[in-house]
Amino acid sequence: MATISSGGLQALLRRVGIKTPVPLFPSADTQNSPMAIYLSYLAEILVQLTECAPQVAYESIQWPNELGDLVVVIPRLGIKYVSPNVLAVDLKKRVASLLFDHPFDDGINLRVLFRPNTLARVLLPYILDRGPLYGKDLSARHHELDAIDNGRKKIVVEFSSPNIGMEFDSAHLRSTIIGAYIACQYESMGWDVVRINFLGDWGKHIGLLAAGWSRFSSEDLFEVDPLRHLLDVYAKINELFKPEQDAAKNLRAQGRDNSEIESYGIFAEKDAFFKKMEDGDPDALALWKRFRHVCVTHYTDLYARLNITFDDYSGESEVSHDTIAEVESILKEKSVYRDSEGAWIIDFEKHGSKGLGICIARYRNGTTSYLLRDIAAVLERSRKYSFDNMIYVVSAKQRSHFQRLFRALELMDHADLAHRLRHVSFGNVQGFWPKHGTGVLLGDIFDQCRTAVQKFLEADEGKKFQGGESKTLDNLSATALMAQDLSIKRHGNLTFDTTKMAIADGYTGLSLQHWFAKLSLKLHGATVNWGGLEGADYSIFEEEEYADVLRLLAQFPGIVKSSFRSLESSIILTYLFHLTHLLSTVWNEEEEDLDQNLTQLAFYETVRQVMDNGMKIIGLAPSALA
């Protein structure tokens, strides 16, 4: 743990031969990023050579798109009549070849290379000292400095959020996977994360499910597979309900009143049941509680197979009547809430929000809308969690809902609260089909992946993976499923393909698990004596293939930050795929005893540690015994 402290880090640099203390720059996070050490020394040299402002020098240095380890963008220095050639010559003299190899210019930029031997001597202890913390940002800027307990900043992440009795569609799947990644990513950056699964457990669709239950329920089928039976019941009643829906829709399209159609049949039945729920009818609530309990219980088990947990299974049902009344009172006070033929509406257009239209908050029969409950839920969560930010991980198709939600809060004079909310959206899914005619459930999706992975393992015959235990198979299946989504950009369309998931070559989740297992097996039983690293032989790192891996390992904290800024998991996953590709160029199955080669042991351990950290940051569970 020596390099964790500033003094320890400086002592390491002195042993390498760098006597000058690490220059101080406000943007340089040398305790979390080894690249910042190199940037600081290079920036200080630029200051001495050009007499430019320190921060200008620091910000002139970038990661390269291609050649070099660092790039000095000469025009950013703001210095006239100084050619890149002259700077390159002076720079080479100033660094004395300890940190940097020969710099060269491309006519505009100055490209700088790290010296591999020095990089290895600095980087390996740096990563080994930090272990599971390497790549994470646990600095003070994610803490409230004026808080009594110096507590971390808090974020609430709402994701997955399936509707009771309805299918677990592709949007719920992507919300689950991306939301789990975002929660893990924020934790890696030092935030206190609250994971919420906001179940669709309240509303008129529960009334429709109850109408179906009275017609099609079977206690035997419910006992065997409750989620499937509820979905079947919902599908059957929805089919019966469809003619009424179509008739009401046609009248609305013609600009005619459809209230008469909604006053009888299944329309009236589902609305009456939901009204009973909101009025606290014991029988209605007893049936609803039964539905909710069985769904939460079974979903908890299914999420566990994906290595996903939630801190709170809340739902629309938990929003209190008092908070809803408070919301309506404020809306009326601000003159943004008005009666419209017995319903209460918010006219966003009238209040300067073009495109958001008119939205019903309370229906004519007195029941609440999803928007009204969601507004109240924001107030309750703010009071319960005192969060700094809250993220909703929901399909882009729901963009207008969140625009209305945030705007409604602004109209209530809660602009400060609205600005702490964010809708993180994502694209569609292609190739996603139900296993059963009535719709797909999370268990169906996972079982499809598990079957595909199991077939692959049977064909593999232990060549790439050992052990077919149920827990290992579940973890490999979860990795295969999640990595397919996490490897693309959020707004891209995901092609759901179990065949492509279940291969261990190329850029797949199984490929990552395969390489992590190989590293773990190679290191298994090796005796570690890190104290001998100082005098160890680092000559292997003069080989370009080893040096390329080192350079990539040094970039990991920056990769994590880049992923965090954009909330794009593909940045980290692409990095991990690149790391395994470079690792394959130096891999030797018949390697000499690692106990006798301390630098190689340290090298493989740092690669394993970065893979472990990277996979966990995006929500995957590394499996050492795969």
C-alpha positions as CSV (number, residue, x, y, z in Angstrom):
1,M,0.0,0.0,0.0
2,A,3.1,2.2,-0.1
3,T,2.1,4.3,-3.1
4,I,-1.3,5.1,-1.8
5,S,0.1,8.1,0.1
6,S,1.8,11.0,-1.6
7,G,5.0,10.3,0.2
8,G,5.0,6.7,-0.7
9,L,4.4,7.5,-4.4
10,Q,7.2,10.0,-4.4
11,A,9.5,7.4,-2.7
12,L,8.7,4.9,-5.5
13,L,9.6,7.6,-8.2
14,R,12.9,8.3,-6.4
15,R,13.8,4.6,-6.5
16,V,13.1,4.6,-10.2
17,G,15.5,7.5,-10.5
18,I,13.1,10.5,-10.7
19,K,14.3,12.9,-8.0
20,T,12.0,15.8,-8.7
21,P,8.7,15.7,-6.8
22,V,5.5,15.3,-8.8
23,P,4.6,18.8,-10.0
24,L,1.3,20.0,-8.7
25,F,-1.6,20.8,-11.1
26,P,-5.2,21.3,-10.0
27,S,-6.5,18.8,-12.6
28,A,-3.9,16.1,-11.9
29,D,-5.3,13.2,-9.9
30,T,-2.0,11.4,-9.3
31,Q,-3.4,9.3,-6.5
32,N,-6.1,7.7,-8.8
33,S,-4.4,7.8,-12.2
34,P,-0.8,6.9,-13.2
35,M,-1.4,8.8,-16.4
36,A,-1.7,12.0,-14.3
37,I,1.9,11.5,-13.1
38,Y,3.2,11.5,-16.6
39,L,1.0,14.4,-17.6
40,S,2.2,16.4,-14.6
41,Y,5.9,15.9,-15.4
42,L,5.4,16.6,-19.1
43,A,3.3,19.8,-18.4
44,E,6.0,21.1,-16.0
45,I,8.6,20.6,-18.8
46,L,6.4,22.5,-21.2
47,V,6.1,25.4,-18.7
48,Q,9.9,25.6,-18.3
49,L,10.4,25.5,-22.1
50,T,7.7,27.9,-23.2
51,E,6.9,29.9,-20.0
52,C,3.2,29.4,-20.7
53,A,0.7,29.2,-17.8
54,P,0.8,25.9,-15.9
55,Q,-2.9,25.0,-16.6
56,V,-2.5,25.9,-20.2
57,A,0.4,23.5,-20.5
58,Y,-1.5,20.7,-18.7
59,E,-4.6,21.1,-20.9
60,S,-2.5,21.1,-24.1
61,I,-1.8,17.4,-23.5
62,Q,-4.2,14.8,-24.7
63,W,-4.5,11.1,-25.3
64,P,-3.6,10.3,-28.9
65,N,-6.0,8.8,-31.4
66,E,-3.1,6.7,-32.9
67,L,0.6,7.2,-32.6
68,G,2.2,8.0,-29.2
69,D,1.2,7.7,-25.6
70,L,0.6,11.4,-25.0
71,V,0.1,14.3,-27.5
72,V,1.0,17.9,-27.0
73,V,-1.3,20.0,-29.1
74,I,1.2,22.8,-29.9
75,P,-1.4,25.5,-31.0
76,R,-3.0,25.2,-27.5
77,L,0.1,26.5,-25.9
78,G,-0.6,29.9,-27.5
79,I,3.1,30.4,-28.4
80,K,4.1,31.9,-31.7
81,Y,7.2,31.3,-33.7
82,V,8.1,28.0,-31.8
83,S,8.2,24.9,-34.1
84,P,7.3,21.4,-32.9
85,N,10.8,20.3,-34.0
86,V,12.5,22.7,-31.6
87,L,10.2,21.7,-28.7
88,A,10.9,18.0,-29.4
89,V,14.6,18.5,-29.2
90,D,14.4,20.5,-26.0
91,L,11.9,18.1,-24.5
92,K,14.1,15.1,-25.2
93,K,17.0,16.8,-23.3
94,R,14.8,17.8,-20.3
95,V,13.4,14.4,-19.5
96,A,16.8,12.7,-19.6
97,S,15.1,9.5,-21.0
98,L,13.8,8.5,-17.6
99,L,10.0,8.8,-18.2
100,F,9.8,9.4,-21.9
101,D,11.3,7.9,-25.0
102,H,12.1,9.9,-28.1
103,P,9.4,12.5,-28.8
104,F,8.5,13.3,-32.4
105,D,6.3,15.8,-34.2
106,D,3.7,15.3,-36.9
107,G,3.8,19.0,-38.1
108,I,1.2,20.2,-35.6
109,N,1.4,18.0,-32.5
110,L,4.2,16.7,-30.5
111,R,3.9,13.0,-29.8
112,V,5.5,11.5,-26.7
113,L,6.2,7.9,-25.9
114,F,6.6,6.4,-22.4
115,R,9.8,4.5,-21.6
116,P,8.6,0.9,-21.1
117,N,11.1,-0.1,-18.4
118,T,10.3,2.9,-16.2
119,L,6.6,2.6,-16.9
120,A,6.7,-1.0,-15.6
121,R,8.6,0.0,-12.5
122,V,6.0,2.7,-11.7
123,L,2.8,1.0,-12.9
124,L,3.0,-2.5,-11.4
125,P,3.4,-1.3,-7.8
126,Y,0.9,1.4,-8.4
127,I,-1.8,-1.0,-9.5
128,L,-0.9,-3.8,-7.0
129,D,-1.1,-1.3,-4.1
130,R,-4.6,-0.2,-5.1
131,G,-5.9,-3.6,-6.0
132,P,-9.7,-3.5,-6.3
133,L,-9.6,0.4,-5.9
134,Y,-7.6,0.9,-9.1
135,G,-9.8,2.7,-11.6
136,K,-12.2,3.9,-9.0
137,D,-12.4,7.6,-8.0
138,L,-12.8,7.9,-4.2
139,S,-11.5,11.4,-3.9
140,A,-13.1,14.1,-1.8
141,R,-15.0,15.8,-4.7
142,H,-17.7,13.1,-4.4
143,H,-18.2,14.0,-0.7
144,E,-20.1,16.8,0.8
145,L,-17.3,18.7,2.6
146,D,-19.7,20.6,4.8
147,A,-21.6,17.5,5.9
148,I,-21.3,16.6,9.6
149,D,-20.2,13.0,8.8
150,N,-18.4,14.0,5.5
151,G,-20.9,11.7,3.8
152,R,-20.7,10.7,0.2
153,K,-22.9,12.3,-2.4
154,K,-26.1,10.2,-2.9
155,I,-27.8,9.1,-6.1
156,V,-31.0,7.2,-6.6
157,V,-31.1,5.0,-9.7
158,E,-34.5,3.7,-10.7
159,F,-34.3,0.9,-13.2
160,S,-36.0,-2.3,-14.5
161,S,-39.5,-1.5,-13.1
162,P,-41.7,-4.1,-14.7
163,N,-45.5,-4.0,-14.5
164,I,-47.3,-6.6,-12.4
165,G,-49.1,-9.1,-14.5
166,M,-47.6,-7.9,-17.7
167,E,-44.7,-9.2,-19.8
168,F,-41.1,-8.3,-19.2
169,D,-40.5,-6.7,-22.6
170,S,-37.2,-5.7,-24.3
171,A,-37.4,-2.2,-22.8
172,H,-37.5,-3.7,-19.2
173,L,-34.5,-5.9,-20.2
174,R,-32.4,-3.0,-21.4
175,S,-33.4,-0.9,-18.4
176,T,-32.3,-3.7,-16.1
177,I,-28.9,-4.2,-17.7
178,I,-28.1,-0.6,-18.3
179,G,-29.4,0.5,-14.9
180,A,-27.3,-2.1,-13.1
181,Y,-24.2,-0.8,-14.9
182,I,-25.0,2.9,-14.1
183,A,-25.4,2.0,-10.4
184,C,-22.1,0.1,-10.3
185,Q,-20.4,3.0,-12.2
186,Y,-21.6,5.6,-9.7
187,E,-20.4,3.4,-6.9
188,S,-17.0,3.1,-8.5
189,M,-16.8,6.9,-8.5
190,G,-17.5,7.2,-4.8
191,W,-21.2,7.9,-4.7
192,D,-23.7,6.4,-2.2
193,V,-26.1,4.6,-4.6
194,V,-29.7,3.6,-3.9
195,R,-31.1,1.1,-6.3
196,I,-34.9,1.3,-6.7
197,N,-37.1,-1.0,-8.7
198,F,-40.3,1.1,-9.1
199,L,-42.9,-1.6,-9.8
200,G,-45.9,-0.8,-11.9
201,D,-48.1,-2.1,-9.1
202,W,-50.9,0.4,-9.1
203,G,-53.2,1.8,-11.8
204,K,-55.9,0.7,-14.2
205,H,-54.0,-2.2,-15.5
206,I,-54.3,-3.8,-12.1
207,G,-58.0,-3.4,-12.4
208,L,-57.9,-5.1,-15.8
209,L,-55.8,-7.9,-14.3
210,A,-58.4,-8.3,-11.5
211,A,-61.2,-8.5,-14.1
212,G,-59.3,-11.3,-15.8
213,W,-58.6,-13.0,-12.5
214,S,-62.4,-13.3,-11.8
215,R,-62.8,-15.1,-15.2
216,F,-59.6,-17.1,-15.9
217,S,-57.8,-17.7,-12.6
218,S,-56.5,-21.2,-11.6
219,E,-55.1,-21.7,-8.1
220,D,-53.2,-24.8,-9.3
221,L,-51.5,-22.9,-12.2
222,F,-50.8,-19.9,-9.9
223,E,-49.1,-22.2,-7.4
224,V,-46.9,-23.8,-10.1
225,D,-45.8,-20.6,-12.0
226,P,-47.4,-17.5,-10.7
227,L,-45.8,-15.0,-13.0
228,R,-46.7,-17.0,-16.1
229,H,-50.3,-17.5,-14.9
230,L,-50.8,-13.8,-14.2
231,L,-49.4,-13.0,-17.7
232,D,-51.7,-15.6,-19.3
233,V,-54.7,-14.1,-17.4
234,Y,-53.8,-10.6,-18.4
235,A,-53.4,-11.6,-22.1
236,K,-56.8,-13.3,-22.1
237,I,-58.7,-10.4,-20.5
238,N,-56.8,-7.9,-22.7
239,E,-58.1,-9.8,-25.8
240,L,-61.6,-9.6,-24.5
241,F,-61.1,-5.9,-23.8
242,K,-59.7,-5.0,-27.2
243,P,-63.1,-4.4,-29.0
244,E,-64.1,-1.9,-26.3
245,Q,-60.7,-0.2,-26.6
246,D,-60.9,0.0,-30.3
247,A,-64.5,1.5,-30.1
248,A,-63.4,4.2,-27.7
249,K,-60.3,5.0,-29.8
250,N,-62.4,5.4,-32.9
251,L,-64.7,7.9,-31.1
252,R,-61.7,9.9,-29.9
253,A,-60.3,10.0,-33.4
254,Q,-63.6,11.4,-34.6
255,G,-63.6,14.0,-31.8
256,R,-66.6,12.5,-30.1
257,D,-67.3,11.7,-26.4
258,N,-66.4,8.2,-25.5
259,S,-67.6,8.4,-21.9
260,E,-70.6,6.2,-22.6
261,I,-68.5,3.3,-23.8
262,E,-66.2,3.6,-20.7
263,S,-69.3,3.4,-18.4
264,Y,-70.0,-0.2,-18.9
265,G,-68.4,-3.6,-19.8
266,I,-64.8,-4.3,-19.0
267,F,-64.0,-0.6,-19.0
268,A,-66.3,0.0,-16.1
269,E,-65.2,-3.2,-14.3
270,K,-61.5,-2.4,-14.3
271,D,-62.0,1.2,-13.4
272,A,-64.3,0.2,-10.5
273,F,-61.7,-2.2,-9.1
274,F,-59.0,0.4,-9.3
275,K,-61.3,2.9,-7.6
276,K,-61.8,0.4,-4.8
277,M,-58.1,0.1,-4.4
278,E,-57.6,3.8,-4.1
279,D,-60.5,4.0,-1.7
280,G,-58.9,1.3,0.5
281,D,-61.4,-1.5,-0.1
282,P,-60.1,-4.5,2.0
283,D,-61.0,-7.2,-0.6
284,A,-59.5,-5.3,-3.5
285,L,-56.3,-4.6,-1.6
286,A,-56.0,-8.2,-0.4
287,L,-56.0,-9.5,-4.1
288,W,-53.6,-6.7,-5.1
289,K,-51.2,-7.6,-2.2
290,R,-51.3,-11.2,-3.3
291,F,-50.3,-10.3,-6.8
292,R,-47.6,-7.9,-5.6
293,H,-46.0,-10.2,-3.1
294,V,-45.6,-13.1,-5.5
295,C,-44.2,-10.9,-8.2
296,V,-41.6,-9.3,-5.9
297,T,-40.6,-12.7,-4.5
298,H,-40.1,-14.3,-7.9
299,Y,-38.4,-11.3,-9.5
300,T,-35.9,-11.0,-6.6
301,D,-34.8,-14.6,-7.3
302,L,-34.6,-13.9,-11.1
303,Y,-32.6,-10.7,-10.6
304,A,-30.2,-12.7,-8.3
305,R,-29.4,-15.0,-11.3
306,L,-28.2,-11.9,-13.1
307,N,-26.2,-10.8,-10.0
308,I,-28.5,-7.8,-9.6
309,T,-29.9,-6.6,-6.3
310,F,-32.2,-3.7,-5.3
311,D,-32.3,-1.7,-2.1
312,D,-36.0,-1.0,-2.5
313,Y,-38.8,-2.6,-4.3
314,S,-41.1,0.4,-4.2
315,G,-44.0,1.1,-6.4
316,E,-46.7,3.5,-7.4
317,S,-48.8,1.9,-4.6
318,E,-46.5,3.3,-1.9
319,V,-47.1,7.0,-2.9
320,S,-49.2,8.4,-0.1
321,H,-52.6,10.1,-0.6
322,D,-51.3,13.0,1.5
323,T,-48.4,13.7,-0.8
324,I,-50.7,13.4,-3.9
325,A,-53.0,15.9,-2.2
326,E,-50.0,18.2,-1.5
327,V,-49.0,18.0,-5.2
328,E,-52.5,18.9,-6.4
329,S,-52.8,21.8,-3.9
330,I,-49.5,23.3,-5.2
331,L,-50.6,22.8,-8.8
332,K,-53.9,24.6,-8.1
333,E,-52.1,27.4,-6.2
334,K,-49.8,28.0,-9.2
335,S,-52.8,28.0,-11.5
336,V,-51.5,25.1,-13.6
337,Y,-54.2,22.6,-12.6
338,R,-57.8,22.9,-13.9
339,D,-61.0,20.9,-14.2
340,S,-61.9,19.6,-17.6
341,E,-65.2,17.8,-17.9
342,G,-64.7,16.2,-14.5
343,A,-61.0,15.3,-15.0
344,W,-58.1,17.4,-13.6
345,I,-55.5,18.3,-16.2
346,I,-52.2,20.1,-16.6
347,D,-52.0,22.2,-19.8
348,F,-48.3,22.3,-20.5
349,E,-48.8,24.1,-23.8
350,K,-50.5,27.0,-22.0
351,H,-47.5,27.3,-19.7
352,G,-44.9,27.6,-22.5
353,S,-44.0,24.0,-23.0
354,K,-44.7,23.3,-26.7
355,G,-45.0,19.7,-27.7
356,L,-46.0,18.5,-24.2
357,G,-49.7,19.0,-24.8
358,I,-52.4,18.5,-22.2
359,C,-52.1,15.7,-19.7
360,I,-54.7,14.2,-17.3
361,A,-53.5,14.0,-13.7
362,R,-56.8,12.8,-12.1
363,Y,-59.5,11.0,-14.1
364,R,-63.2,11.7,-14.1
365,N,-63.9,8.8,-11.7
366,G,-61.4,10.3,-9.2
367,T,-58.5,7.9,-9.7
368,T,-55.0,9.1,-10.1
369,S,-52.8,9.0,-13.2
370,Y,-49.2,7.7,-13.5
371,L,-47.9,11.3,-14.0
372,L,-49.6,12.5,-10.8
373,R,-48.2,9.5,-8.8
374,D,-44.7,10.0,-10.3
375,I,-44.7,13.7,-9.3
376,A,-45.6,12.8,-5.7
377,A,-43.0,10.0,-5.7
378,V,-40.2,12.5,-6.5
379,L,-41.2,14.6,-3.5
380,E,-41.3,11.5,-1.2
381,R,-37.9,10.2,-2.4
382,S,-36.3,13.6,-2.0
383,R,-37.4,13.7,1.6
384,K,-36.6,10.0,2.3
385,Y,-33.2,9.9,0.7
386,S,-32.0,13.5,0.5
387,F,-30.4,12.6,-2.8
388,D,-28.1,14.8,-4.8
389,N,-29.2,13.3,-8.1
390,M,-31.8,10.8,-9.3
391,I,-31.6,8.9,-12.6
392,Y,-34.5,7.1,-14.4
393,V,-33.2,4.4,-16.7
394,V,-36.1,4.1,-19.1
395,S,-36.6,3.7,-22.9
396,A,-36.4,6.7,-25.1
397,K,-40.1,6.1,-25.9
398,Q,-40.9,7.5,-22.5
399,R,-39.1,10.8,-23.2
400,S,-42.3,12.9,-23.2
401,H,-43.4,11.5,-19.9
402,F,-40.2,12.6,-18.2
403,Q,-40.3,16.0,-19.9
404,R,-43.8,16.5,-18.4
405,L,-42.6,15.2,-15.0
406,F,-39.6,17.6,-14.9
407,R,-41.7,20.5,-16.2
408,A,-44.5,19.9,-13.7
409,L,-42.0,20.2,-10.9
410,E,-40.7,23.4,-12.3
411,L,-44.2,24.8,-12.5
412,M,-44.6,23.9,-8.8
413,D,-41.5,26.0,-8.0
414,H,-39.4,22.9,-7.5
415,A,-36.9,23.8,-10.2
416,D,-34.0,23.0,-8.0
417,L,-35.3,19.5,-7.5
418,A,-36.2,19.0,-11.2
419,H,-32.6,19.9,-12.2
420,R,-31.3,17.1,-10.1
421,L,-33.3,14.6,-12.1
422,R,-32.2,12.9,-15.3
423,H,-33.8,10.5,-17.7
424,V,-31.1,8.2,-19.2
425,S,-32.7,6.6,-22.2
426,F,-31.8,3.9,-24.6
427,G,-32.6,2.5,-28.1
428,N,-34.8,-0.4,-29.2
429,V,-34.2,-4.2,-29.4
430,Q,-34.3,-6.2,-32.5
431,G,-34.8,-10.0,-32.8
432,F,-36.6,-10.1,-29.4
433,W,-39.5,-12.5,-29.5
434,P,-41.7,-14.2,-26.9
435,K,-41.2,-17.8,-25.9
436,H,-44.9,-18.2,-25.3
437,G,-47.8,-16.7,-27.2
438,T,-48.9,-14.5,-24.3
439,G,-45.6,-12.7,-23.9
440,V,-42.1,-13.0,-22.5
441,L,-40.9,-13.0,-18.9
442,L,-37.5,-12.4,-17.5
443,G,-37.2,-16.1,-16.7
444,D,-37.8,-16.9,-20.3
445,I,-35.1,-14.6,-21.5
446,F,-32.5,-15.9,-19.0
447,D,-33.4,-19.5,-19.8
448,Q,-32.9,-18.9,-23.5
449,C,-29.4,-17.6,-22.8
450,R,-28.7,-20.4,-20.4
451,T,-29.7,-23.1,-22.8
452,A,-27.5,-21.5,-25.5
453,V,-24.5,-21.3,-23.1
454,Q,-25.0,-24.8,-21.9
455,K,-25.0,-26.1,-25.5
456,F,-21.7,-24.2,-26.1
457,L,-20.1,-25.7,-22.9
458,E,-21.2,-29.2,-23.9
459,A,-19.6,-28.8,-27.3
460,D,-16.5,-27.1,-25.8
461,E,-15.8,-30.3,-23.7
462,G,-13.7,-28.4,-21.2
463,K,-11.3,-26.8,-23.7
464,K,-12.1,-23.2,-22.7
465,F,-14.1,-23.7,-19.5
466,Q,-14.0,-26.2,-16.7
467,G,-16.9,-26.9,-14.4
468,G,-20.5,-27.0,-15.3
469,E,-22.0,-26.3,-11.9
470,S,-25.4,-24.6,-11.9
471,K,-24.0,-21.4,-10.3
472,T,-21.1,-21.2,-12.7
473,L,-23.5,-21.8,-15.6
474,D,-25.8,-19.1,-14.4
475,N,-23.0,-16.6,-14.1
476,L,-21.7,-17.3,-17.5
477,S,-25.2,-17.0,-18.9
478,A,-25.7,-13.7,-17.1
479,T,-22.4,-12.4,-18.5
480,A,-23.2,-13.5,-22.0
481,L,-26.6,-11.8,-21.9
482,M,-25.5,-8.5,-20.3
483,A,-22.3,-8.1,-22.3
484,Q,-24.2,-8.2,-25.5
485,D,-26.2,-5.1,-24.4
486,L,-23.3,-3.3,-22.6
487,S,-21.0,-3.6,-25.6
488,I,-23.1,-1.2,-27.7
489,K,-23.9,2.5,-27.2
490,R,-27.1,3.1,-25.3
491,H,-28.9,4.8,-28.1
492,G,-28.0,2.1,-30.6
493,N,-30.5,-0.6,-31.3
494,L,-29.6,-3.9,-29.7
495,T,-29.8,-7.1,-31.7
496,F,-30.8,-9.9,-29.3
497,D,-29.1,-13.0,-30.5
498,T,-28.4,-15.9,-28.2
499,T,-26.3,-17.6,-30.8
500,K,-23.8,-14.8,-30.9
501,M,-23.8,-14.6,-27.1
502,A,-22.8,-18.2,-26.6
503,I,-19.3,-18.1,-28.1
504,A,-16.0,-17.6,-26.4
505,D,-14.1,-16.1,-29.3
506,G,-14.3,-12.4,-30.4
507,Y,-15.9,-9.7,-28.4
508,T,-18.3,-11.5,-26.1
509,G,-19.0,-11.9,-22.4
510,L,-17.8,-15.5,-22.5
511,S,-14.6,-14.4,-24.1
512,L,-14.0,-12.1,-21.1
513,Q,-14.8,-14.9,-18.6
514,H,-12.5,-17.2,-20.6
515,W,-9.5,-14.9,-20.3
516,F,-10.2,-14.1,-16.6
517,A,-10.3,-17.8,-15.9
518,K,-7.0,-18.4,-17.7
519,L,-5.4,-15.6,-15.7
520,S,-6.8,-16.9,-12.4
521,L,-5.6,-20.4,-13.2
522,K,-2.1,-19.3,-14.1
523,L,-1.8,-17.3,-10.9
524,H,-3.4,-20.0,-8.7
525,G,-1.0,-21.2,-6.1
526,A,1.8,-18.7,-7.0
527,T,3.8,-17.3,-4.1
528,V,3.8,-13.6,-4.1
529,N,6.7,-11.6,-2.6
530,W,6.1,-8.0,-3.7
531,G,9.0,-6.8,-1.6
532,G,11.3,-8.2,-4.3
533,L,9.9,-6.1,-7.1
534,E,12.3,-3.2,-6.6
535,G,15.3,-5.3,-7.6
536,A,13.5,-7.6,-10.1
537,D,14.4,-8.0,-13.8
538,Y,12.1,-5.7,-16.0
539,S,13.8,-6.5,-19.3
540,I,10.7,-8.3,-20.7
541,F,8.9,-5.0,-20.8
542,E,11.3,-3.8,-23.5
543,E,9.4,-6.1,-25.8
544,E,6.8,-4.1,-27.7
545,E,3.9,-6.6,-27.0
546,Y,4.4,-6.3,-23.2
547,A,4.9,-2.5,-23.4
548,D,1.6,-2.2,-25.3
549,V,-0.3,-4.0,-22.5
550,L,1.3,-1.7,-19.9
551,R,0.3,1.4,-21.8
552,L,-3.3,0.1,-21.8
553,L,-3.3,-0.7,-18.1
554,A,-2.2,2.8,-17.4
555,Q,-5.2,4.2,-19.3
556,F,-7.8,2.3,-17.2
557,P,-8.7,5.1,-14.7
558,G,-9.2,7.5,-17.6
559,I,-11.3,5.0,-19.4
560,V,-13.5,4.6,-16.4
561,K,-14.0,8.4,-16.1
562,S,-14.8,8.7,-19.8
563,S,-17.5,6.0,-19.3
564,F,-18.8,7.8,-16.3
565,R,-19.1,11.1,-18.1
566,S,-21.2,9.7,-20.9
567,L,-22.7,6.7,-19.0
568,E,-21.6,4.5,-21.9
569,S,-20.7,1.0,-20.7
570,S,-19.3,0.2,-24.2
571,I,-16.3,2.4,-23.5
572,I,-15.1,0.1,-20.7
573,L,-16.2,-3.1,-22.4
574,T,-14.3,-2.2,-25.6
575,Y,-11.3,-1.5,-23.5
576,L,-11.5,-4.9,-21.8
577,F,-11.8,-6.6,-25.2
578,H,-8.8,-4.7,-26.4
579,L,-6.9,-5.7,-23.2
580,T,-7.6,-9.4,-23.8
581,H,-6.5,-9.1,-27.4
582,L,-3.2,-7.6,-26.4
583,L,-2.8,-10.2,-23.7
584,S,-3.1,-12.9,-26.3
585,T,0.0,-11.6,-28.0
586,V,2.2,-12.3,-24.9
587,W,0.3,-15.4,-23.6
588,N,2.3,-18.6,-23.2
589,E,0.5,-21.6,-22.0
590,E,3.9,-23.3,-21.2
591,E,5.3,-20.4,-19.2
592,E,8.1,-21.0,-16.8
593,D,7.4,-21.1,-13.1
594,L,6.0,-17.7,-12.2
595,D,7.4,-18.0,-8.7
596,Q,10.8,-17.6,-10.2
597,N,9.8,-14.7,-12.4
598,L,8.4,-12.0,-10.1
599,T,7.8,-9.3,-12.8
600,Q,5.8,-11.7,-14.9
601,L,3.8,-12.7,-11.9
602,A,3.1,-9.0,-11.1
603,F,2.3,-8.4,-14.8
604,Y,-0.4,-11.1,-14.9
605,E,-1.8,-10.1,-11.5
606,T,-2.2,-6.5,-12.6
607,V,-4.0,-7.6,-15.8
608,R,-6.2,-9.9,-13.8
609,Q,-6.9,-7.1,-11.3
610,V,-7.9,-4.6,-14.1
611,M,-10.1,-7.2,-15.7
612,D,-11.8,-7.9,-12.4
613,N,-12.3,-4.2,-11.6
614,G,-13.5,-3.4,-15.1
615,M,-16.1,-6.2,-15.2
616,K,-17.4,-5.3,-11.8
617,I,-17.7,-1.6,-12.7
618,I,-20.1,-2.4,-15.6
619,G,-22.1,-4.9,-13.5
620,L,-20.5,-8.2,-14.6
621,A,-19.3,-10.9,-12.1
622,P,-15.9,-12.3,-12.9
623,S,-15.8,-16.1,-12.6
624,A,-12.3,-17.4,-11.7
625,L,-13.4,-21.0,-11.9
626,A,-15.3,-20.8,-15.1
